[in-house]
Amino acid sequence: MNEELYTLTLADGTVIENVARNGDNYIVTGAVDTSVFEDNCVPLTISDGENEEIHENAVFVQAQAHGNETWLVFRDLGAAELREMRLRADVDYVAMMADIELEVE
Protein backbone atom coordinates (compact mmCIF):
# COMPACT_ATOMS: atom_id res chain seq x y z
CA MET A 1 0.00 0.00 0.00
CA ASN A 2 1.15 3.52 -0.83
CA GLU A 3 2.07 5.37 2.39
CA GLU A 4 1.35 8.77 0.87
CA LEU A 5 -1.81 10.49 2.19
CA TYR A 6 -4.40 12.14 -0.02
CA THR A 7 -7.24 14.61 0.30
CA LEU A 8 -10.55 14.07 -1.48
CA THR A 9 -12.60 17.18 -2.25
CA LEU A 10 -16.19 16.66 -3.38
CA ALA A 11 -18.31 18.96 -5.55
CA ASP A 12 -19.97 20.67 -2.58
CA GLY A 13 -16.59 21.42 -0.98
CA THR A 14 -16.66 18.52 1.49
CA VAL A 15 -13.07 17.55 2.27
CA ILE A 16 -11.94 14.11 3.39
CA GLU A 17 -8.36 14.20 4.64
CA ASN A 18 -5.70 11.64 5.56
CA VAL A 19 -6.82 9.16 2.93
CA ALA A 20 -4.45 6.33 2.00
CA ARG A 21 -4.46 4.84 -1.48
CA ASN A 22 -4.13 1.24 -2.59
CA GLY A 23 -4.47 1.02 -6.36
CA ASP A 24 -7.88 2.51 -7.16
CA ASN A 25 -9.07 2.19 -3.55
CA TYR A 26 -9.05 5.10 -1.12
CA ILE A 27 -8.78 4.07 2.52
CA VAL A 28 -10.19 6.11 5.38
CA THR A 29 -9.74 5.26 9.05
CA GLY A 30 -13.15 4.76 10.68
CA ALA A 31 -16.66 4.69 9.29
CA VAL A 32 -17.81 6.88 6.41
CA ASP A 33 -21.32 8.13 5.76
CA THR A 34 -21.55 7.22 2.08
CA SER A 35 -24.57 9.47 1.51
CA VAL A 36 -22.07 12.35 1.28
CA PHE A 37 -20.97 10.98 -2.13
CA GLU A 38 -24.46 10.82 -3.65
CA ASP A 39 -24.61 13.21 -6.64
CA ASN A 40 -21.54 14.94 -5.20
CA CYS A 41 -18.58 13.63 -7.22
CA VAL A 42 -18.66 15.96 -10.22
CA PRO A 43 -16.00 17.10 -9.93
CA LEU A 44 -13.96 14.92 -7.56
CA THR A 45 -10.54 16.34 -6.75
CA ILE A 46 -7.79 14.08 -5.40
CA SER A 47 -4.68 15.76 -4.06
CA ASP A 48 -1.47 14.55 -2.46
CA GLY A 49 -0.49 18.07 -1.42
CA GLU A 50 1.66 18.62 -4.50
CA ASN A 51 -0.31 17.11 -7.38
CA GLU A 52 -4.00 17.36 -8.03
CA GLU A 53 -6.21 15.06 -10.12
CA ILE A 54 -9.58 16.48 -11.12
CA HIS A 55 -12.13 13.89 -12.18
CA GLU A 56 -14.86 15.75 -14.08
CA ASN A 57 -17.22 12.77 -14.40
CA ALA A 58 -16.59 10.59 -11.36
CA VAL A 59 -19.15 8.40 -9.66
CA PHE A 60 -19.01 6.69 -6.29
CA VAL A 61 -19.00 2.90 -6.74
CA GLN A 62 -18.83 1.37 -3.25
CA ALA A 63 -17.55 1.42 0.29
CA GLN A 64 -16.28 -1.68 2.08
CA ALA A 65 -15.55 -1.81 5.80
CA HIS A 66 -12.42 -3.76 6.71
CA GLY A 67 -11.77 -3.66 10.44
CA ASN A 68 -11.33 -0.02 11.44
CA GLU A 69 -10.97 1.13 7.83
CA THR A 70 -13.40 2.01 5.06
CA TRP A 71 -12.23 1.38 1.51
CA LEU A 72 -13.82 3.70 -1.05
CA VAL A 73 -13.99 3.14 -4.80
CA PHE A 74 -14.74 5.76 -7.46
CA ARG A 75 -14.67 5.55 -11.24
CA ASP A 76 -14.92 7.91 -14.17
CA LEU A 77 -17.88 7.61 -16.50
CA GLY A 78 -16.92 6.50 -19.99
CA ALA A 79 -17.68 8.37 -23.19
CA ALA A 80 -20.51 5.99 -24.11
CA GLU A 81 -22.16 6.46 -20.70
CA LEU A 82 -21.93 10.24 -21.03
CA ARG A 83 -23.45 10.11 -24.54
CA GLU A 84 -26.28 7.92 -23.28
CA MET A 85 -26.99 10.28 -20.38
CA ARG A 86 -27.02 13.29 -22.73
CA LEU A 87 -29.32 11.51 -25.20
CA ARG A 88 -31.69 10.54 -22.40
CA ALA A 89 -31.76 14.11 -21.08
CA ASP A 90 -32.51 15.41 -24.60
CA VAL A 91 -35.34 12.91 -25.09
CA ASP A 92 -36.81 13.75 -21.68
CA TYR A 93 -36.67 17.47 -22.51
CA VAL A 94 -38.37 17.05 -25.89
CA ALA A 95 -41.05 14.84 -24.31
CA MET A 96 -41.67 17.42 -21.59
CA MET A 97 -41.96 20.26 -24.13
CA ALA A 98 -44.36 18.17 -26.25
CA ASP A 99 -46.33 17.11 -23.14
CA ILE A 100 -45.69 13.42 -23.83
CA GLU A 101 -45.52 10.84 -21.02
CA LEU A 102 -42.61 8.46 -21.49
CA GLU A 103 -42.75 4.96 -20.09
CA VAL A 104 -40.07 4.23 -17.52
CA GLU A 105 -38.17 1.01 -18.17
N, C-alpha and C positions, 0 to 999 in steps of 0.2 A: 504494500500500500504506500502511496505517495505521502510523505510526511508534511508536505506543504499545506497550509490552510488557505481556504478560499472564503469569499463573501458572495452570497447570492442576493441580488436585488431584484425584486419583483416589480411589475408594472405600476402598482400603487405606491411604490417607495418602501415597502416592507423589506427590511434587511435581515438576513440570516447570516450570522458570523461564525467563525471558527469551524468551518465545514471542511472535513477531510475529503479526499477524492480517491476512488479506487476504480480505474477505468472510466466508465460512464456513470458510476454510482457516486452520489454525494452523501457523506456520512455525517450525521449530526448526533451529538451526545444527548440522550434523553428522548422524550416523546415529542412528536410534532403534530400540530393540528393541521391536517392536510387540506382542510377547507380553505386555508389561506392561499392555496395554489389555484383554486377554481376560477377560471376566466381571468387569471392574473399573471400569466407568463408571457405576455406579448407587450413589451420585450422582457426577456430574462437576461440579466447581466451577471456574468461570472467573473470575479476578479481575484487575483492572487496578490494584490497590492501593487504590482508593477504592470501586469498585463490584464487586459479586459477583453472578454468575449461577449459580444452582444448577439443574442439569439432572437431574431425578429419574429419568428413563427414557432416558438417552443410550446409544447404541451406537457403537462404533468402526467406521467405514466403510472407510477405506483410508489408506495412507501412500504417498506418491510422492517419490522422490528426484529432486532437481533441483540438479545441481552439488553444492555443499557444504551444501545445505539439505534437510530433510525436511518435506514438506507433509502435515499430518494433517487428516483430515475425520471429524467426528462428526455424528450426527443424533439427534433425539429420536424415540422410538417414538410412532406415532400411536395414537389411541384404539381403532381397529379392531384393530391389532396387539396391544395390551394385552388387549383382550377375548378375542381368539383364544388368546393365551398362557394366560390364566386358565381358559378353557374347556378347553383341552388338559390343563392341570394337574388340573382337577376330574375329567375323564374318566379320566386315568391313575390318580388316587387311588381312584376308585370301582372301577376294574378291579383294582387291587392288592388292595383290601379284599375283593372278590368272588373273588379268585384266578382272574382271567380274563386270558389272554394276548392282547394286542392286536397286530395286524399293523402293522409299521412301513412307512409309505409312502415 
